[in-house]
Amino acid sequence: MLKKNVLRRKSDFSAIYNKGKSVGDRYVVLFYRKNNLPYNRMAYLASKKVGNSVKRNRARRLMKESFRLTNLDIPTGYDFIVIARNTIINAKCAEVKKSLESAFKRTGVIKKK
């Protein structure tokens, strides 16, 4: 991911949490909000509820790889925060991909290619 495509500032996170919408699924929770920029920004989070640092890093890697493998047509101009649930610990990449696709489709901004 390019640096401009990553959410970093606390104000951006707060705006998405407070003014954005959310969709939950078995392995992930997806927060999203329109940002009126010519590109999308993403963040992948795993809290300490997921487990120790090894499990949290695996959860983030699973979410990033699952998103990379999705075949979704995502329009530009959105911020997305993908948060891992603690059920992701024993999940396979294909299961997380399916969960992520389901969550993105339920947002209403995504169309399947």
TIFI-136453 format. One record per residue (C-alpha): residue in three letters; y, z, x. Coordinates in steps of 0.5 Angstrom, whole numbers, plus 500, padded with zeros to 3 digits. Each point is the difference from the previous one (the first is absolute). Example, Ala and Ser with C-alpha at 12.3 -4.5 7.8 and 13.67 -1.06 7.14 Angstrom:
<atoms>
> ala:491:516:525
> ser:507:498:502
</atoms>
This chain:
<atoms>
> met:500:500:500
> leu:507:499:502
> lys:505:505:501
> lys:504:498:494
> asn:494:500:496
> val:499:508:501
> leu:503:505:496
> arg:503:506:504
> arg:506:503:498
> lys:500:506:495
> ser:505:497:495
> asp:495:494:499
> phe:494:505:499
> ser:504:504:495
> ala:503:495:496
> ile:493:497:499
> tyr:497:507:498
> asn:506:501:495
> lys:502:493:497
> gly:494:496:502
> lys:493:500:496
> ser:493:502:501
> val:493:498:499
> gly:494:504:502
> asp:493:497:501
> arg:493:503:503
> tyr:502:500:507
> val:508:499:501
> val:506:501:496
> leu:506:495:500
> phe:507:501:500
> tyr:504:494:499
> arg:508:498:499
> lys:504:494:500
> asn:504:500:506
> asn:504:493:500
> leu:499:498:507
> pro:497:493:502
> tyr:493:504:502
> asn:496:505:498
> arg:499:507:504
> met:494:504:500
> ala:498:507:502
> tyr:493:503:500
> leu:499:508:500
> ala:494:505:500
> ser:502:507:499
> lys:496:506:503
> lys:496:501:494
> val:496:494:502
> gly:498:503:506
> asn:501:501:507
> ser:504:495:505
> val:494:496:501
> lys:498:499:492
> arg:508:499:499
> asn:500:494:505
> arg:494:497:497
> ala:503:500:493
> arg:506:497:503
> arg:496:495:504
> leu:496:498:493
> met:506:499:496
> lys:503:496:505
> glu:494:495:501
> ser:498:500:493
> phe:508:498:498
> arg:499:495:506
> leu:494:497:496
> thr:502:500:493
> asn:501:493:497
> leu:506:502:496
> asp:507:496:499
> ile:505:505:501
> pro:507:498:498
> thr:506:502:505
> gly:505:506:499
> tyr:495:506:499
> asp:499:506:504
> phe:493:503:500
> ile:497:507:502
> val:493:500:500
> ile:497:508:500
> ala:493:501:501
> arg:496:505:496
> asn:495:505:503
> thr:494:496:496
> ile:502:494:506
> ile:496:504:505
> asn:493:497:499
> ala:502:494:497
> lys:499:493:503
> cys:505:494:501
> ala:498:496:495
> glu:500:506:495
> val:507:502:502
> lys:502:492:500
> lys:498:500:492
> ser:504:506:499
> leu:506:498:503
> glu:500:493:496
> ser:499:504:494
> ala:506:504:501
> phe:504:494:502
> lys:498:496:494
> arg:502:506:495
> thr:507:500:503
> gly:501:493:496
> val:504:497:506
> ile:494:497:503
> lys:496:494:499
> lys:493:498:502
> lys:500:493:504
</atoms>
